Amino acid sequence: MAIKADEVVHPDEIEDEFDWESVSEADHVDAGTKKTLNLASRAVQKFPEMSGKYKAYAGAAVVVSSTATLIAAVAMSRKMKGGLSADKALAALTAADFESAVQHASRDQRYKRLLRKLKLKRGKKSDS
């Protein structure tokens, strides 16, 4: 399906017709989660080149994926486990910490999948 160039509308020219008031009925975020998300968001803003790797396209708009926020949260929590405060961890955060957080999260997921597989195999053996 071809789209004519004069039919393409710039994202800034699109009117927002979404009913944002209906969304306000969702669960409220607790203070700890709000603080963590705020800190992760600040970490993503600190490295715009890293957030560029995790862009997602939602229609005509480009948004930073929640993956970038999640990776920033993992990187920040790893720094804070080392004994740094939130502000010091944010100041000390580097691009290498982002990459390390990606590796750490994927390694953790592989480990959890392996444990689930072992648990499933044990369950099948005990049934036999």
N, C-alpha and C positions, 0 to 999 in steps of 0.2 A: 504494500500500500504506500503510495507516494504522497508526500506532504509538500504542498507548494510553499515556497519561501515566504510569501506574503501572508500565509496563514499561521506562521509561527509567532507566538507571543512571548515576549521577554518575561521572565519570572517576576520582575518588579511591576509589570503591568497587569498581573493576574489579581483579580479581586478575591479576597478571602471570604468565602461564603460558609465556612465551617461554623457550627454552633458550639463555641467554646464554653458556654455556660453549662451545657449538658455534661461536659467532661468533669466539671468541678465537683461532681458527686462521688468521685473516686476516693479510695482510702487515703488518709493523710500519712505522710512520711514522718517517722519518728525522728527525734533530734539527732541521734547518732548517725542514722542513714543519711540525713540531710547534710550533716557536716562532712561525711565521707564523700558524698557525691560532689559537694562544693569543692572540696580539696582536689578530687580527681579532675574536675572541670578546670580548675586553675592550672593543674599540671598539663592538661592537654593544650590550654592556651599558651603555655610557656614554650611549647614545641610545635609550632604550626606545620613544620615540615613532616613531623610524625603523624599528625592528624590527617595530612594529605594522603597518607598511605591507606587510611581506613575510611575513605569517603564512601557514602552510599547515595544513590540517586533515588529520590522519592518524587516521581513525576518530573516536573520541570525544575524542582529545587534540589540543590546539593546540600546534604547534611553530613555532619561528622557522625560516623557510626557509633553506636554504643560500645562497640568493640574497643575503640580508642579510649573511652572512659574506663572500661573494665581493665584494660592493660595499665592505664595510669594508676588506677586504684591498687592493682597488684604491685606495681613498682613502688608506690608510696608506702604500702603496708610492709613491704620488705625492708625499706629504709627505716621505718618506724620501729620494726622489730629489733633493729640494731641499737635502739635506745635514743633515737633522735626525736625531737618534738615535731609536730606537724609543719610548722613554719621552717624549721631547719632542714627537715627532709625535703620540702619543696625547693628550698634554695640549693640543696646539694644534688637534686635530681638531674641526671644527664640523659642524653639520647641512648647511651649504652645501657642505662638502667631500664629503658623501655624495651630494648631488644632482649635483655636478660629476663624481663618479666614475661615476654612472649614465650621464650624457651622454657621458663619455669612452669608456666601455666600449661603448655602442651605436654611437658613431661609428667606433670601431675595428672592430667587427663588420661594419658596412656597407662599410667600406673593404676588408676581407678578402673579403667576398662579391663585390664589384666586381672584385677581382683574379682570383678564381676564374672568374668569368664571362668575363673577357677572355682568360684562359688557355684556357678551353674553346673560345671562338670562334676563337682562333689555331690550336688543334689541328684544328678542323673545316676551316678554310681550307687548311691544309697537306695535309690528306687529299684535298681536291678536286682 
